[in-house]
Amino acid sequence: MPEEKTIFEKIIAGEIPAKIESEDDHCIALHDLNPQAPLHLLIIPKKLIARVGEAGDEDEHLLGHLLLVARNIAKKRNLSNGFRIVINNGLHSGESVPHLHVHLLAGRQMTWPPG
């Protein structure tokens, strides 16, 4: 029995609508449905990697690409006051979808330590 697709795989396949910020051959950036900041985007690779701790050495380019996409969005949106990038890995980190994704948060003062 095939495993069920993650919600992100369904969005990438066009099966579920999403508010898309940008998309290229390697990833999609969309607005989080439960935003934790005025701007909260998810940058999701189209290749299914459950979490960063399970990425292979062959994923080096893709992992770097996700951060550069975040940088490009930050430049495009003029986030000169700053932004935060978060990658959760595993249950104790707050991971809710087993599909690697980068959170890009901005538009408010971030605190430290986070949650």
C-alpha positions, 0 to 999 in steps of 0.5 A, spaced: 500 500 500 503 506 497 504 511 503 499 517 503 502 524 500 504 529 505 500 536 504 506 539 501 506 534 496 499 535 494 500 542 494 506 541 489 502 537 485 496 542 484 491 538 488 490 543 494 490 550 493 495 555 496 497 562 496 504 561 492 509 567 493 514 564 488 516 557 484 522 554 480 524 547 478 526 545 485 522 548 490 515 552 491 514 558 496 508 559 499 504 563 505 503 559 511 496 557 513 498 559 521 502 565 520 507 566 526 509 573 524 506 578 519 510 574 513 511 567 514 513 563 508 514 556 507 520 554 502 519 547 500 523 543 496 519 539 490 523 533 492 521 529 498 526 529 503 522 528 510 527 532 514 534 535 514 537 530 518 535 525 513 538 529 507 543 526 503 550 528 501 547 529 494 542 534 496 547 539 498 545 544 492 538 543 493 539 545 501 543 551 499 538 553 494 532 553 499 536 558 503 538 562 497 530 563 495 529 565 502 534 570 501 531 572 494 524 573 497 527 577 503 531 582 498 524 582 493 520 584 499 525 589 502 526 585 509 532 590 511 529 590 518 531 583 518 528 576 518 528 569 521 529 562 517 527 556 521 528 549 519 525 544 524 527 537 525 523 531 528 517 531 533 521 535 539 522 541 534 515 542 532 515 539 526 508 537 523 509 535 516 514 530 514 517 534 508 523 538 509 521 546 509 524 552 511 520 557 515 521 565 513 519 569 518 519 577 518 515 583 519 515 583 527 521 583 532 523 576 534 525 574 541 531 569 543 530 564 545 525 562 540 519 558 543 
